[in-house]
C-alpha cells in the first residue's frame, strides 16, 4: 500500500486543493463516502473512496463537456450586455 488507508478531511482537502469545509460538505451530502470514528466523531475518508470520487468527477465533467461543447466565440463574450452610446446632446 502506497499511503495511509484513511485520510482526514484536511488531508482530502489538500489532495483536492480545496477547503476542509468543502470536503465536509461533500461528505455530509453523501457525495464522498466517509466514516465517523472516535468519541469526538472525527471523519475519515478511505483512500480508495477518494480515488473513486475523483474518477466519478472526471466522468461527470466529461459528460458535461460533451453535452455543452465549447464555442470559440465564448472566449471573447462578456457577461455584461454591450454598452449603449451616450447621447451627447
Helices and strands as residue ranges (DSSP letters): E 6-7, H 9-16, H 20-29, E 35-37, E 42-46, H 47-67, G 72-76
